[in-house]
Amino acid sequence: MGLAYRPVSRESGIPGPKNLITDVPGVLVGHSTIVTDEYNTGVTAILPRSGNLFEHKVVAGHHVINGYGKSVGLMQIGEMGTIETPILLTNTFSVGACMDALFKYMVKTDPEIGGEIGTVNPLVLECFDGYLSNIRGFAVSEENVLEAIRGAGPDFEEGAVGAGRGMNCYELKSGIGSSSRVVTIGGRTFTVGCLVNTNFGSMCDLRVYDDFCGGELADKLGEPDKGSIIIILATDLPMSSRQLNRACRRAQNGIARTGSYTGNWSGDISVMFTTAYDLPHTTDNYFTQVTMMHETAMNTVFRAVTEVVEESILSSLMHAPRVEGWNGSVRESLRELRDCKKYISR
């Protein structure tokens, strides 16, 4: 279960039961973590829904906040507005290995892929973990991808696990973070969830809600704000791809609340999908009818997205212990450097 923090505002709603992205019904998350003297790396898998994702795709949107990244699969989201595979997060040099493994997994799942019904579009996103891990060793294998997918469930660890094992945020140890908000629209309740993999920021800029603690922790002006963050957003609200794109743009608000100005060398990407309905790969019906959220409800979504991104980033820091990497590299834990109990509400 994710920790719940004391944000400045929770006008959008309250955290879900687990305060995780998996509070959105049907969403599952799994990790495969590699820890040796040489490697601190891994894979995190997000399954938007159970069943055959290729045959029944989820509607999605995305936004590139800063484009210094090496991701696979964003083109189809922009063009078709759908996701048709599990979403994989990993390190920069393992994007190819994860893509290949995802191709093989999907072909085994659906033997018709690659035939008359067409090919499949894997979705793989990355952050650089070369400070704490020997990224040139190409440690991630097909088995790591399968382990993350097969182990996906409603409960999962945060912090230095999976793709987050080798991550650094604000020059501190970070990794995977998650949170959720239950919102009420039109008298009905829905959930907006988030999972991040954080790898950005200078310590001197770190802000934990109203506490500008980075300036106190940094004994000097730190490294330039560089690195990456991958943001995966999920909801059961019936939204169009265009509306999901709009919500993805608000993810930057949550990043900025934690102190970052999004540096020149960042690969900052947000992806959002809805589980409210699916789009079949093939159909004899050329027309479909879908209930869609009205635009007047978007402010509630924008606020929820801002809050869950901010809280997920902080959660990635507070769940991560101190980690010693290869070649004498070290990243300290925020929770070990500073009393974080005052930030936690339950």
Long-range contacts (C-beta under 8 A, 24 or more apart in sequence): 1-155, 2-158, 2-177, 2-178, 2-179, 2-180, 2-315, 3-315, 3-318, 3-319, 3-344, 3-346, 4-179, 4-344, 4-345, 4-346, 5-209, 5-311, 5-314, 5-315, 5-318, 5-343, 5-344, 5-345, 6-209, 6-342, 6-343, 6-344, 6-345, 7-209, 7-307, 7-310, 7-311, 8-209, 8-210, 9-303, 9-307, 10-181, 10-307, 11-303, 12-181, 12-183, 12-192, 12-300, 12-303, 12-304, 12-306, 12-307, 13-181, 13-182, 13-183, 13-184, 13-192, 13-300, 13-304, 14-181, 14-182, 15-179, 15-180, 15-181, 15-182, 16-180, 16-181, 16-182, 16-191, 16-193, 18-154, 18-155, 18-180, 19-178, 19-179, 19-180, 20-154, 20-155, 20-156, 20-178, 20-179, 20-180, 20-193, 20-195, 21-46, 21-178, 21-179, 21-180, 21-193, 21-194, 21-195, 21-232, 21-234, 22-153, 22-154, 22-155, 22-156, 22-178, 22-193, 23-180, 23-182, 23-191, 23-193, 24-180, 24-191, 24-192, 24-193, 24-234, 24-235, 24-236, 24-275, 25-191, 25-236, 25-275, 26-50, 26-236, 26-275, 27-154, 27-193, 27-234, 27-275, 28-152, 28-153, 28-154, 29-152, 29-153, 29-156, 29-178, 29-195, 30-147, 30-148, 30-149, 30-150, 30-151, 30-152, 30-153, 30-156, 30-162, 31-148, 31-151, 31-156, 31-157, 31-161, 31-162, 31-163, 31-176, 32-143, 32-144, 32-145, 32-147, 32-148, 32-151, 32-162, 33-161, 33-162, 33-165, 34-139, 34-140, 34-144, 34-165, 35-165, 36-139, 37-326, 38-133, 38-134, 38-137, 38-139, 38-326, 39-133, 39-134, 39-137, 39-139, 39-166, 39-326, 40-129, 40-132, 40-133, 40-160, 40-165, 40-166, 40-323, 40-325, 40-326, 41-90, 41-91, 41-94, 41-129, 41-133, 41-135, 41-139, 41-140, 41-163, 41-165, 41-166, 42-90, 42-140, 42-144, 42-148, 42-161, 42-162, 42-163, 42-164, 42-165, 42-166, 43-88, 43-89, 43-90, 43-94, 43-98, 43-140, 43-144, 43-145, 43-147, 43-148, 43-162, 43-163, 44-88, 44-89, 44-90, 44-148, 44-161, 44-162, 44-163, 44-164, 44-176, 44-195, 44-197, 45-86, 45-87, 45-88, 45-89, 45-145, 45-148, 45-149, 45-152, 46-86, 46-87, 46-89, 46-152, 46-195, 46-232, 46-234, 47-86, 47-87, 47-149, 47-152, 48-83, 48-86, 48-87, 48-234, 48-273, 48-275, 49-275, 49-278, 52-109, 52-110, 53-83, 53-84, 53-85, 53-86, 54-84, 54-85, 54-106, 54-109, 54-110, 54-113, 54-120, 54-281, 55-110, 55-280, 55-281, 55-282, 56-278, 56-279, 56-280, 56-281, 57-82, 57-83, 57-84, 57-278, 57-279, 57-280, 57-281, 58-82, 58-83, 58-273, 58-274, 58-275, 58-278, 58-279, 59-239, 59-240, 59-241, 59-244, 59-273, 59-274, 59-277, 59-278, 59-279, 60-241, 60-244, 60-271, 60-272, 60-273, 60-274, 61-241, 61-242, 61-243, 61-244, 61-245, 61-246, 61-247, 61-248, 61-271, 61-272, 61-273, 62-245, 62-248, 62-269, 62-270, 62-271, 62-272, 63-245, 63-248, 63-249, 63-251, 63-269, 63-270, 64-268, 64-269, 65-251, 65-252, 65-255, 65-262, 65-266, 65-268, 65-269, 65-270, 66-262, 66-263, 66-264, 66-266, 66-267, 66-268, 67-267, 68-228, 68-264, 68-265, 68-266, 68-267, 69-125, 69-126, 69-228, 69-267, 69-268, 69-269, 70-95, 70-126, 70-267, 71-95, 71-123, 71-124, 71-125, 71-126, 71-267, 71-269, 72-99, 72-122, 72-123, 72-124, 72-125, 73-121, 73-122, 73-123, 73-124, 74-123, 74-269, 74-271, 75-121, 76-121, 77-123, 77-271, 81-240, 81-241, 81-242, 81-244, 82-241, 82-279, 83-123, 83-271, 83-273, 84-120, 84-121, 84-281, 85-120, 85-121, 85-122, 85-123, 86-123, 86-149, 86-152, 87-123, 87-124, 87-125, 87-232, 87-271, 88-122, 88-123, 88-124, 88-125, 88-145, 88-148, 89-124, 89-125, 89-126, 89-127, 89-162, 89-163, 89-164, 89-197, 89-230, 89-232, 90-124, 90-125, 90-126, 90-140, 90-163, 91-126, 91-127, 91-128, 91-129, 91-130, 91-133, 91-135, 91-140, 91-163, 91-166, 92-126, 92-127, 92-128, 92-129, 92-130, 92-135, 93-135, 93-136, 93-138, 94-126, 94-138, 94-139, 94-140, 95-124, 95-126, 97-138, 97-140, 97-141, 97-142, 97-145, 98-122, 98-124, 98-140, 98-145, 99-124, 100-142, 101-141, 101-142, 101-144, 101-145, 101-146, 102-145, 104-142, 105-145, 105-146, 105-149, 117-281, 117-282, 118-281, 123-271, 125-197, 125-230, 125-269, 125-271, 126-228, 126-230, 126-267, 127-163, 127-167, 127-197, 127-198, 127-199, 127-227, 127-228, 127-229, 127-230, 127-267, 128-199, 128-227, 128-228, 129-165, 129-166, 129-167, 129-199, 130-166, 131-166, 131-168, 131-325, 131-329, 131-331, 132-165, 132-166, 132-167, 132-168, 132-323, 132-325, 132-326, 132-329, 132-331, 133-165, 133-166, 133-325, 133-326, 134-326, 157-319, 158-315, 158-316, 158-319, 159-316, 159-319, 159-320, 159-321, 160-319, 160-320, 160-321, 160-323, 163-197, 164-197, 164-198, 164-316, 164-320, 165-323, 166-323, 166-325, 167-197, 167-198, 167-199, 167-316, 167-320, 168-199, 168-227, 168-331, 169-198, 169-199, 169-200, 169-201, 169-227, 169-229, 169-313, 169-316, 169-317, 170-200, 170-201, 170-202, 170-203, 170-205, 170-206, 170-214, 170-258, 170-259, 170-260, 170-317, 170-334, 171-201, 171-202, 171-203, 171-218, 171-222, 171-223, 171-331, 172-203, 172-206, 172-217, 172-317, 172-320, 172-331, 172-332, 172-333, 172-334, 172-337, 173-317, 173-320, 173-321, 173-322, 173-323, 173-331, 173-332, 173-333, 173-334, 174-198, 174-199, 174-316, 174-317, 174-320, 174-331, 175-316, 175-319, 175-320, 176-316, 176-319, 177-311, 177-312, 177-313, 177-314, 177-315, 177-316, 177-317, 177-319, 178-312, 178-315, 179-307, 179-308, 179-311, 179-312, 179-315, 180-308, 181-304, 181-307, 181-308, 183-237, 183-300, 183-301, 183-304, 185-237, 185-293, 185-297, 185-300, 186-297, 190-235, 190-236, 190-237, 191-235, 191-236, 192-233, 192-234, 192-235, 192-237, 192-301, 192-304, 192-305, 192-308, 193-233, 193-234, 193-235, 193-308, 194-231, 194-232, 194-233, 194-234, 194-305, 194-308, 194-309, 194-311, 194-312, 195-231, 195-232, 195-312, 196-229, 196-230, 196-231, 196-232, 196-309, 196-312, 196-313, 196-316, 197-228, 197-229, 197-230, 197-316, 198-229, 198-313, 198-316, 198-317, 199-227, 199-228, 199-229, 200-225, 200-226, 200-227, 200-228, 200-229, 200-255, 200-260, 200-262, 200-263, 200-266, 200-268, 201-225, 201-227, 201-258, 201-259, 201-260, 205-259, 205-260, 205-261, 206-258, 206-259, 207-257, 207-258, 207-259, 208-258, 208-314, 208-340, 208-343, 209-343, 211-343, 212-259, 213-338, 214-259, 217-337, 217-338, 224-263, 224-264, 224-265, 225-260, 225-261, 225-262, 225-263, 225-266, 226-263, 226-264, 226-265, 226-266, 227-263, 227-265, 227-266, 227-267, 228-266, 228-267, 228-268, 228-269, 229-255, 229-266, 229-268, 229-269, 229-313, 230-267, 230-269, 230-271, 231-268, 231-269, 231-270, 231-271, 231-309, 231-312, 232-270, 232-271, 232-272, 233-270, 233-271, 233-272, 233-273, 233-305, 233-308, 233-309, 234-272, 234-273, 234-274, 234-275, 235-272, 235-273, 235-274, 235-275, 235-276, 235-301, 236-274, 236-275, 236-276, 237-274, 237-276, 237-293, 237-297, 237-301, 238-274, 238-276, 238-277, 238-290, 238-291, 238-292, 238-293, 239-274, 239-276, 239-292, 239-293, 239-301, 240-292, 243-292, 243-293, 243-295, 243-298, 243-301, 244-272, 244-273, 244-274, 245-272, 246-298, 246-302, 247-272, 247-298, 247-301, 247-302, 247-305, 248-272, 248-305, 250-302, 250-305, 250-306, 251-305, 251-306, 251-309, 253-302, 253-305, 253-306, 253-309, 253-310, 254-305, 254-306, 254-307, 254-308, 254-309, 254-310, 254-311, 254-312, 254-313, 255-309, 255-310, 255-313, 257-306, 257-310, 258-310, 258-313, 258-314, 270-309, 272-305, 314-343, 318-343, 318-344
